[in-house]
């Protein structure tokens, strides 16, 4: 049975959209006509630790300066994030590569400008499923966060490695879309046999729902090269002189801080999520979850292309041509 405190946190995160319009430095009212506004999007997840630390440490304010007003919005999945970017509700932020490339193929107005997190996702089997090996997923039902999500694509990659396919592609493995916060209950109810999920939900499944780790973060899909979170920016934002460079300077500073100060970074994440949800994550859970990811600005372009190829094969996109989506010029220039 789930602990009450954890269940309360899960419920709070499900309603995080209520808070998503909160501004980091005030709202639209009182906006000075001489100011620029940068709208940053991210998820209230551990895999968005770089954005959270940059906000908590004031790196964005420092990088953009006093003439730029910052606003932040949080999202519960990549589809909602990209919809917000397409309607100019956000300019830049962190999201999974899956939703980004899905939108890019339909409208090449969105770009991947930096890496953020590799790993951070695991494959967990329920106790009742008797699954001990990846091949045992044959005929089973596996939970994924959202159809077309990064974890969906990672699961499809893992299935390819053992010659299995989802039922939607003529195979035997059923994919079941469910919010990560709901998967523990699905395990307890024996409604699914396994879950491909991001942290901290993988750790929650192990400790609160008696799940068994089938593939750890460094084994799942592309292993340590599995791109979980990237920095995405809209074309109009990239055309605003100097802003992308300022964002990436703050992002890189946060990545370096996390590498050098892992424990303090964990405390900052716990503090930030408590302010968003009103509930506090367990330090042990956060520590364990963050040990399953790697913060980075690097981008493995081959992995991103393979993700696009898998998404096309799944029928999510009409083409896997993502030429031009990855634009690391600003990142490279700022690293000189």
Phi, psi and omega in degrees: 000139181293142173295145183300319183296319180291320179297321178297320179296317181300315179298319181296319181293327178297331180259020184294338179302334178299329183266355192294343180271002183296139181263143177289328181224040180100165184263203182291330184296141177075014182292127179284134183297339179273352181272152169257151177242133174244124183254116186254132177247149178195173178255151173279057183235158178294333180286358175250029184300326182297317179293317181298315180294320179298323177290315183293326182272355180076020183293324180293314178301317180297317184287320183278329180088173188288344181273003179242124177269134180255137173232143179236147175224141178251152183224155181261349175203164186292329178298316179294321177301310183290326175299319179295322179292323180292335178260010177066022175285337172223158180253326191201161177159192183250138184203165176286151180294334180301301178300323180298310182290329176300319180284324182298318181300326180276332181204104186284054180252004186234141186225147174269117186247356177188156168281167177220307180216133168255151182075216178077008177224146182222167175244119185239136178257146178283156181298322184284345186284338184061024178279126179238348183216156181303324180296337180289354177287351176305119179082007184257169178249126184240128179280139173229156183298310183208144175300129181086001180288168179299321179291327174301310181296320178297320178296317179299322176297315180297320179295321177304322184294342178238023175059039174245157179223155173292157180298331180291347177242029177082013181259203188237000182257120181271127177264133185235112182284126179206143178301136180309325180295340182267348189293328178299317178296323179295325176295312182299321181279355182060035180274336175226160183262338182200173179211135170259110190215160177270166177279148014269008187294329176298315179294323177299317180298322179291313189270334184249344182231017176058032178285158179245128180291113182271314175226119178287172185301327182272005177241336186287128178058250181267015179064224183293347177267001179293116181279116183261316185223138179227168172268123178247145179218148177279156179301315178302324178294317181295336180276352178274111191307125172085344187288319179297320179296320179295316179300313184291329175298317178292319180298312180296322179297321178293318179300315180295320180298317181298318180296322184273338184224065185299320183290317178295325178296320176300317180297322179294320179295315179300315179299313184297314181291329176294321178294327179284319189254340185085359181237155185249128176290148177289129183302320180298318180295318181295315180300314180295317182295317182288343175286352182254024177212166179226121177282142185195156170258355182290152177228123175270100186294331178294319178296317179299318179295319178296325176298318178296319179298318179293320179297321178294315179299327179285346181089012181281330181226151182282341182212150176256017178280102180246024178302128180097346181291318181275117181231094185260012184301314181295320178298315181294320180293323181285347181268352182286000000 
